[in-house]
């Protein structure tokens, strides 16, 4: 499974977290835009990761029948 998107998702979350901390301390238009940009990126990456996980599970599905055969 591809961990690149997962790693990018984690890094983007950390960027969001830092930006949100700044925004909470100092409410400004620039920080508002930065926090929202990171949230949009998180949403985009989350959708990609959800699709990767769905494809991986479908390709590597193990059923009860598979387990019983062993």
mmCIF file of the C-alpha atoms, coordinates in Angstrom:
data_MODEL
# 
_entry.id   MODEL 
# 
loop_
_atom_site.group_PDB 
_atom_site.id 
_atom_site.type_symbol 
_atom_site.label_atom_id 
_atom_site.label_alt_id 
_atom_site.label_comp_id 
_atom_site.label_asym_id 
_atom_site.label_entity_id 
_atom_site.label_seq_id 
_atom_site.pdbx_PDB_ins_code 
_atom_site.Cartn_x 
_atom_site.Cartn_y 
_atom_site.Cartn_z 
_atom_site.occupancy 
_atom_site.B_iso_or_equiv 
_atom_site.pdbx_formal_charge 
_atom_site.auth_seq_id 
_atom_site.auth_comp_id 
_atom_site.auth_asym_id 
_atom_site.auth_atom_id 
_atom_site.pdbx_PDB_model_num 
ATOM 1  C CA . UNK A 1 1  ? 0.000   0.000   0.000  1.00 0.00 ? 1  UNK A CA 1 
ATOM 2  C CA . UNK A 1 2  ? 1.216   3.509   -0.798 1.00 0.00 ? 2  UNK A CA 1 
ATOM 3  C CA . UNK A 1 3  ? 2.290   5.427   2.295  1.00 0.00 ? 3  UNK A CA 1 
ATOM 4  C CA . UNK A 1 4  ? 3.136   8.655   0.447  1.00 0.00 ? 4  UNK A CA 1 
ATOM 5  C CA . UNK A 1 5  ? -0.388  10.041  0.757  1.00 0.00 ? 5  UNK A CA 1 
ATOM 6  C CA . UNK A 1 6  ? -0.550  8.941   4.391  1.00 0.00 ? 6  UNK A CA 1 
ATOM 7  C CA . UNK A 1 7  ? 2.714   10.756  5.147  1.00 0.00 ? 7  UNK A CA 1 
ATOM 8  C CA . UNK A 1 8  ? 1.531   13.843  3.280  1.00 0.00 ? 8  UNK A CA 1 
ATOM 9  C CA . UNK A 1 9  ? -1.733  13.714  5.222  1.00 0.00 ? 9  UNK A CA 1 
ATOM 10 C CA . UNK A 1 10 ? 0.174   13.651  8.520  1.00 0.00 ? 10 UNK A CA 1 
ATOM 11 C CA . UNK A 1 11 ? 2.446   16.522  7.468  1.00 0.00 ? 11 UNK A CA 1 
ATOM 12 C CA . UNK A 1 12 ? -0.520  18.584  6.317  1.00 0.00 ? 12 UNK A CA 1 
ATOM 13 C CA . UNK A 1 13 ? -2.286  17.959  9.623  1.00 0.00 ? 13 UNK A CA 1 
ATOM 14 C CA . UNK A 1 14 ? 0.786   19.177  11.510 1.00 0.00 ? 14 UNK A CA 1 
ATOM 15 C CA . UNK A 1 15 ? 0.852   22.327  9.359  1.00 0.00 ? 15 UNK A CA 1 
ATOM 16 C CA . UNK A 1 16 ? -2.860  22.826  10.058 1.00 0.00 ? 16 UNK A CA 1 
ATOM 17 C CA . UNK A 1 17 ? -2.309  22.316  13.786 1.00 0.00 ? 17 UNK A CA 1 
ATOM 18 C CA . UNK A 1 18 ? 0.449   24.945  13.937 1.00 0.00 ? 18 UNK A CA 1 
ATOM 19 C CA . UNK A 1 19 ? -1.564  27.408  11.838 1.00 0.00 ? 19 UNK A CA 1 
ATOM 20 C CA . UNK A 1 20 ? -4.639  26.861  14.004 1.00 0.00 ? 20 UNK A CA 1 
ATOM 21 C CA . UNK A 1 21 ? -2.637  27.555  17.158 1.00 0.00 ? 21 UNK A CA 1 
ATOM 22 C CA . UNK A 1 22 ? -1.467  30.859  15.664 1.00 0.00 ? 22 UNK A CA 1 
ATOM 23 C CA . UNK A 1 23 ? -5.009  31.697  14.556 1.00 0.00 ? 23 UNK A CA 1 
ATOM 24 C CA . UNK A 1 24 ? -6.383  30.984  18.044 1.00 0.00 ? 24 UNK A CA 1 
ATOM 25 C CA . UNK A 1 25 ? -3.855  33.403  19.535 1.00 0.00 ? 25 UNK A CA 1 
ATOM 26 C CA . UNK A 1 26 ? -4.162  36.104  16.899 1.00 0.00 ? 26 UNK A CA 1 
ATOM 27 C CA . UNK A 1 27 ? -7.314  36.283  14.788 1.00 0.00 ? 27 UNK A CA 1 
ATOM 28 C CA . UNK A 1 28 ? -6.231  37.749  11.455 1.00 0.00 ? 28 UNK A CA 1 
ATOM 29 C CA . UNK A 1 29 ? -7.414  37.517  7.864  1.00 0.00 ? 29 UNK A CA 1 
ATOM 30 C CA . UNK A 1 30 ? -4.108  35.971  6.749  1.00 0.00 ? 30 UNK A CA 1 
ATOM 31 C CA . UNK A 1 31 ? -4.159  33.282  9.445  1.00 0.00 ? 31 UNK A CA 1 
ATOM 32 C CA . UNK A 1 32 ? -7.836  32.609  8.768  1.00 0.00 ? 32 UNK A CA 1 
ATOM 33 C CA . UNK A 1 33 ? -7.002  31.940  5.098  1.00 0.00 ? 33 UNK A CA 1 
ATOM 34 C CA . UNK A 1 34 ? -3.992  29.787  6.007  1.00 0.00 ? 34 UNK A CA 1 
ATOM 35 C CA . UNK A 1 35 ? -5.981  27.563  8.379  1.00 0.00 ? 35 UNK A CA 1 
ATOM 36 C CA . UNK A 1 36 ? -8.740  27.098  5.810  1.00 0.00 ? 36 UNK A CA 1 
ATOM 37 C CA . UNK A 1 37 ? -6.189  26.266  3.085  1.00 0.00 ? 37 UNK A CA 1 
ATOM 38 C CA . UNK A 1 38 ? -4.712  23.505  5.255  1.00 0.00 ? 38 UNK A CA 1 
ATOM 39 C CA . UNK A 1 39 ? -8.205  22.159  5.964  1.00 0.00 ? 39 UNK A CA 1 
ATOM 40 C CA . UNK A 1 40 ? -8.968  22.040  2.228  1.00 0.00 ? 40 UNK A CA 1 
ATOM 41 C CA . UNK A 1 41 ? -5.722  20.154  1.638  1.00 0.00 ? 41 UNK A CA 1 
ATOM 42 C CA . UNK A 1 42 ? -6.605  17.724  4.432  1.00 0.00 ? 42 UNK A CA 1 
ATOM 43 C CA . UNK A 1 43 ? -9.989  17.073  2.846  1.00 0.00 ? 43 UNK A CA 1 
ATOM 44 C CA . UNK A 1 44 ? -8.403  16.505  -0.584 1.00 0.00 ? 44 UNK A CA 1 
ATOM 45 C CA . UNK A 1 45 ? -5.761  14.135  0.789  1.00 0.00 ? 45 UNK A CA 1 
ATOM 46 C CA . UNK A 1 46 ? -8.308  12.298  2.939  1.00 0.00 ? 46 UNK A CA 1 
ATOM 47 C CA . UNK A 1 47 ? -10.439 11.571  -0.134 1.00 0.00 ? 47 UNK A CA 1 
ATOM 48 C CA . UNK A 1 48 ? -7.419  10.222  -2.012 1.00 0.00 ? 48 UNK A CA 1 
ATOM 49 C CA . UNK A 1 49 ? -6.412  8.079   0.985  1.00 0.00 ? 49 UNK A CA 1 
ATOM 50 C CA . UNK A 1 50 ? -9.969  6.744   1.367  1.00 0.00 ? 50 UNK A CA 1 
ATOM 51 C CA . UNK A 1 51 ? -9.913  5.617   -2.263 1.00 0.00 ? 51 UNK A CA 1 
ATOM 52 C CA . UNK A 1 52 ? -6.475  3.986   -1.835 1.00 0.00 ? 52 UNK A CA 1 
ATOM 53 C CA . UNK A 1 53 ? -7.704  2.071   1.203  1.00 0.00 ? 53 UNK A CA 1 
ATOM 54 C CA . UNK A 1 54 ? -10.875 1.004   -0.592 1.00 0.00 ? 54 UNK A CA 1 
ATOM 55 C CA . UNK A 1 55 ? -8.925  -0.297  -3.604 1.00 0.00 ? 55 UNK A CA 1 
ATOM 56 C CA . UNK A 1 56 ? -6.384  -2.075  -1.402 1.00 0.00 ? 56 UNK A CA 1 
ATOM 57 C CA . UNK A 1 57 ? -9.116  -3.788  0.598  1.00 0.00 ? 57 UNK A CA 1 
ATOM 58 C CA . UNK A 1 58 ? -10.978 -4.862  -2.532 1.00 0.00 ? 58 UNK A CA 1 
ATOM 59 C CA . UNK A 1 59 ? -7.825  -6.309  -4.096 1.00 0.00 ? 59 UNK A CA 1 
ATOM 60 C CA . UNK A 1 60 ? -6.696  -8.087  -0.933 1.00 0.00 ? 60 UNK A CA 1 
ATOM 61 C CA . UNK A 1 61 ? -10.023 -9.136  0.537  1.00 0.00 ? 61 UNK A CA 1 
ATOM 62 C CA . UNK A 1 62 ? -9.877  -12.160 2.815  1.00 0.00 ? 62 UNK A CA 1 
ATOM 63 C CA . UNK A 1 63 ? -13.189 -13.872 3.358  1.00 0.00 ? 63 UNK A CA 1 
ATOM 64 C CA . UNK A 1 64 ? -14.281 -16.390 5.959  1.00 0.00 ? 64 UNK A CA 1 
ATOM 65 C CA . UNK A 1 65 ? -14.111 -19.067 3.225  1.00 0.00 ? 65 UNK A CA 1 
ATOM 66 C CA . UNK A 1 66 ? -10.463 -18.189 2.603  1.00 0.00 ? 66 UNK A CA 1 
ATOM 67 C CA . UNK A 1 67 ? -9.713  -18.542 6.307  1.00 0.00 ? 67 UNK A CA 1 
ATOM 68 C CA . UNK A 1 68 ? -11.577 -21.866 6.584  1.00 0.00 ? 68 UNK A CA 1 
ATOM 69 C CA . UNK A 1 69 ? -9.573  -23.325 3.676  1.00 0.00 ? 69 UNK A CA 1 
ATOM 70 C CA . UNK A 1 70 ? -6.320  -22.947 5.608  1.00 0.00 ? 70 UNK A CA 1 
# 
